[in-house]
Amino acid sequence: MKTLVTTAFLALAAAAPAGASVVFLDDFSGYGSTQQLNAPDSLFSPNWTTTGGTVDYLTSGGSFGYLCSGGGNCIDLDGSTGHAGLFATTKVFAEGVYNLLFQMVGSGRGTAETVTISLGDLVKTFTIGSSEALSQASFGTDFFNIHVGAGGSVLSFQNSGGDNIGAILKTVVVETAAVPVPAAGGLMMLGLAGLAALRRRKATV
């Protein structure tokens, strides 16, 4: 059963402007109920891969489940080897414009963590405090209208440092971005509506 957080994210995605659609969703509920430190790639197949280090898969019933703030399962982005891995989607997002929705909480162990999120022309590095909770809403429009070029792009999360303590990733949603009506087009439509109203007025005189 999806967590309330995931339900909220789905509701947010559903409320997106017309033309937007969800192309990737993971609340980490589909990888079993057993906690796995230094989780192997096979655990996250076919959705994610980890390179250059490790991440930990934490579950609500595991010894570190309390770190998954609000319940459910989550990812500690700095695995127990002391070498934080690059956690990236196996899915290559095709050329286009996307929005990224996510929920992340701090390490919960007294450390501030620096994380870099990359997708297409987005490369965003930020620091999250131990007891802090962040989502795309914390950054205004930074995670909206992300452009992916002709070669495509994976989505990745990289925790810096190597102390076995990382930021906690809880939910990830990628949706196509609705293409807004250009300002000029909107003005032209407004002008045409005005002309039509003027014609109706003259016809009634």
GIRA-V949901 format. One line per field, one symbol per residue. ss: DSSP state (H for helix, E for strand, C for the rest). phi: phi as a letter, one per 30 degrees, with the letter a starting at -180 (. if undefined). burial: b if it has 24 or more other ideal C-beta (glycine too) atoms within 12 Angstrom, else e. Layout:
# GIRA-V949901
ss=???
phi=???
burial=???
This chain:
# GIRA-V949901
ss=CCCHHHHHHHHHHHCCCCCCCEEEEECCCCCCCCCECCCCHHHHCCCEEEECCECEEECCCCCCHHHCCCCCCEEECCCCCCCECEEEECCCECCEEEEEEEEEECCCCCCCEEEEEEECCEEEEEEECCCCEEEHHHHCCCCCCEEECCCCECCEEEECCCCCCCCEEEEEEEEECCCCCCHHHHHHHHHHHHHHHHHHHHHHC
phi=.dddddedddddddddeejdbdcabbcidccjccdbdhddeddcdccbbbbilbbcccbdcddcddddeijicacddbdddibdddcbdddcddelbbcccabbbddibicdccbccbahdcbbcaccdecdbbbeddcicecchdccdddiadcbbbddiabibbdcccbbbcbddddddeeddddddddddddddddddddcd
burial=eeeebbeebeebbeebeeebebbbbbbbbebeeebbbebeeebbeebbbbeebbbbbbbbeeebbebbbbbbbbbbbbbbeebbbbbbbebebeebbbbbbbbbbbbbeebebbbbbbbbebebebebeeeebbbbeeeeeebbbbebeeeebbbbbbbbbebbbbbbbbbbbbbbbeeeeeeeeeeeeeeeeeeeeeeeeeeee
